[in-house]
Amino acid sequence: MLRPRAWLALAAVPASSLAVVVSKGTPAHTAAPALSAPLRSASIEGTDTWWHTHGFAPMTAPIRPPTSEDGTEKIVVYLRVPEGGSIRARRAGSPLRTLLTFPVGTAADRVEYFGPGSVDAEPSLAWRIADVRGTTLEAGEQEFHLYRPTGVDPQSPLLGLAWPRKDDPAVQRLAGEALKAFAERGAWASPSSPAGRRALAEHLRSINNCPDCHVADRPPREHASDPGVVNRGTDGDGFYQPSTVFDDRSPLETYRPRNANLGDPFIRYVCGPTEAAAGVSVSAGVHCAGGEVPIAVLDLRDALDAGDAHARGVCASRRYLYGHLDDDGRRLLATSMEDCLERKSAGP
């Protein structure tokens, strides 16, 4: 069973730019609140195979997302590009970064697991899903959704809701109130006491500001004093992770207490445009004396030559994205594919 302190930690990140296929029905659950349009109920069963059997590929970024203090939290981002759909790519910003724009029908999910083992391991039956947040790209709009488990068993069905991304703040408030109702009524695995459920409910409602967090083309945070929580910038659809798959360097995220990249011999840290080495210590983590957000840099070539599992995962994700790029995107990102295509250690 998840540790009591984890219930609030599960919701500590703003709703992410990710998505899943939503079913039209919901499992029988007497505690689930009724939903009114434009909200609708959504559910997932068979969570151990769902993403693999529904055409999703994991998006392993060169720089890992942060984890819990004990390292049991695993954040996995899944992406599904529809058959025949083409991803567009461009370079923008200063410094230049890769920005992807995805076709209608694309789905991406940020799945938050808790379980034993390395953060680079494949999800296992021992990993419990704590939270799923996402976006589906539809014609002319996006649809957000959120799922949480209905029980503490790793195979418990996921239950949640989906709602359209609209400029109308009333729709977002309605979604927030619905999430609050799910938690307060005990529709999800949650604290057993009414007070604990109310605390979780209010926290979920208060951080469910998806449109403002996932604006398109948001530049990365450069200084620790800049507004925001996520240090990376967004792409053309407001997603955070997929575009970073092609970049060997990325702002280091600090929205969880532990840096999952510490100890990786192929990752170094620099500070801003000066490329000065960042400070690294057990007590302070990675830090820059001038207050810059540290930049983590992966030496992908050396990592692949050493047969590193994380590097192989990066290449698998790059190959998936590259296979869906349009011709201009493939020309633009050909250099980013060289190491993955040349080395047998990159995997199949």
VENKAVEN-V585523 format. One record per backbone hydrogen bond with DSSP energy under -1.0 kcal/mol. CO is the residue of the C=O (numbers start at 0). NH is the residue of the N-H. Records with the same first field share a line. If there is no record, write none. Layout:
CO = NH, NH
This chain:
2 = 5
3 = 6
4 = 8
5 = 9
7 = 10
8 = 11
15 = 17
28 = 31
35 = 38
39 = 161
41 = 159
43 = 157
45 = 48, 49
48 = 52
50 = 55
56 = 78
66 = 257
67 = 70
71 = 114
73 = 112
75 = 110
76 = 58
77 = 108
78 = 56
79 = 106
81 = 84
86 = 325
87 = 100
89 = 98
91 = 96
96 = 91
98 = 89
99 = 235
100 = 87
102 = 105
105 = 136
106 = 79
107 = 18, 134
108 = 77
109 = 132
110 = 75
111 = 129, 130
112 = 73
113 = 127
117 = 120
123 = 126
127 = 113
130 = 111
131 = 146
132 = 109
133 = 144
134 = 107
135 = 142
136 = 104
137 = 140
140 = 137
141 = 164
142 = 135
143 = 162
144 = 133
145 = 160
146 = 131
147 = 158
148 = 188
152 = 155
156 = 149
157 = 43
158 = 147
159 = 41
160 = 145
161 = 39
162 = 143
167 = 170
168 = 172
169 = 173
170 = 174
171 = 175
172 = 176
173 = 177
174 = 178
175 = 179
176 = 180
177 = 181
178 = 182
179 = 183
180 = 184
181 = 186
182 = 185
192 = 196
193 = 197
194 = 198
195 = 199
196 = 200
197 = 201
198 = 202
199 = 203
200 = 204
201 = 205
202 = 206
206 = 208
208 = 212
209 = 213
217 = 233
221 = 292
222 = 225
230 = 220
234 = 216, 237
238 = 234
240 = 243
241 = 244
242 = 245
243 = 246
247 = 297
249 = 295
257 = 66
258 = 261
260 = 263
263 = 266
265 = 298
267 = 296
268 = 277
269 = 294
271 = 274
275 = 270
278 = 286
280 = 284
284 = 280
286 = 278
287 = 290
290 = 223
293 = 251
294 = 269
295 = 249
296 = 267
297 = 299
298 = 302
299 = 303
300 = 304
301 = 305
302 = 307
303 = 306
307 = 311
308 = 312
309 = 313
310 = 314
311 = 315
312 = 316
313 = 317
314 = 318
315 = 319
316 = 320
317 = 321
318 = 322
320 = 323
323 = 86
325 = 329
326 = 330
327 = 331
328 = 332
336 = 340
337 = 341
338 = 342
342 = 345
343 = 346
